[in-house]
Amino acid sequence: MTSTATLFEYVAYPYEVAGRDSFSEGRLHLTEETLDRLDTLNETKRFLDIGRHTLRPLNYVGVVKAGGITLQILPKLYRGDAYERHRATIAGNLLTMLSCTERLSIREMDLAGLDVENTDLFEVFMALFAQNLSRLLNSTQKKAYTREERELRVVRERIDVRAYTNPARLHIIPCTFHEYTVDNLLNRTLKYTCHLMARTARRFETVKTLRSIIALLDAVTLTPVTVAEVDTITFDRLNRRFEPFVRICRIFLASSTLTLQASDVETFSLLIPMEKLFEEFIAAVLIDDPAYFFGRGVNVSAQGRIGHLVQKRSGGRLFSLIPDLLAEGPGGALVIDTKYKLLDEAENAYDVSQADAYQMFAYVVKIRAKAGMLLYPDTELKSSLDVSYEVKDEGKSRKIPLLIRSVRLSHALTTKEGWEAFRAELAGVIQEMVDQAADYSPEEMCEGKTPVFS
């Protein structure tokens, strides 16, 4: 029986070597074999700080299964020890954040029937995959052309003349042709993954749904599929809806040591760097409804290159400038960079990194932006911080406001009320930047320029 340990980022947990994997009263009991597996996983993606007596998750969140234990690593989202009391909210928020980004790419996640507090994330990921795939397959099963090589009695498409050499079998014609069938690599990948998941899932409803998917794909051959084969699947407008599920299949197949005959997963990992997840989540929310956050006529883009920092004498350019978010309106641009770090009002400049301030300066100067913002997650920030850059532009001095702001991720994002409260808080933060960009008088702007979004 697999034991589940819920750990939080940057919290050290004591462990001891034992004969069986378990987790109780905040202490991990791990076998030598499990520790070796964790060490091996850590070599490719350092997600743990494994000391002599403690194990501390780093900046990755998600789920790791090694031996007889599943480690589900959650973001803290609350200061002090409050995160321990709100683990169900945190787990639900993590899943919601994943659903909004391309990390799992299942946007219609049904969390209502899942006990995220008492079910480990490995089970939750499988349940969500099964629910959404079943819904899609019940509405459409994707056929595709597959390349076949068979010996036929009538010519079909192209004769393979290299194999047509036996005079005694001239009535048998080796042909190469394409057949429109459900028994294609995409469906074989889905069926094989569902078969493996059904052998490992413990939640009855998940197993039932996975088996129903296998039944729906009855005409599809059940055969092992490799990651290399999954990478050859191409997507077009006809099968694009299946791409998120194939991506999850690839993660499952690449991250687990499970075979067609195995009865349990020995190792599995699905780990996401929290700073990237925070960045992508904020970007997805803002891009989804730019009018709500910025006003009409504003285009919001993420991770777009705006140029380079320097140019070589030979003509080449170095150091790409790629802000996390760029909002472009009729009167100018606003730049936002997200930073996954807790601010501290007791520190000078709230402990904002000098490098981050320099980076933002390069962005706003390069595109002559009207304002910039460094956006952090936080829970207890009582006051904001406003500073400004002073730059020379076309012979005139002008100020570019830089806002240091935070937004809470501790709202219950799985509920309508919590989701709307988060959006409203984020909108308030964005509106402060919009207002400050518009407040500067024309004398403080470049000649001939007008305030952004005015």
PyMOL commands that set and color helices and strands:
alter all, ss='L'
color gray80, all
select helices_A, chain A and resi 32-44+82-85+87-100+121-139+161-163+167-169+185-200+204-216+227-230+240-255+274-288+290-294+348-351+354-366+416-439+442-444
alter helices_A, ss='H'
color red, helices_A
select strands_A, chain A and resi 3-8+13-17+22-24+27-30+48-50+54-57+60-66+69-74+144-152+158-159+173-181+267-273+299-302+307-311+317-321+325-329+332-338+371-377+385-393+396-407
alter strands_A, ss='S'
color yellow, strands_A
deselect
rebuild
show_as cartoon
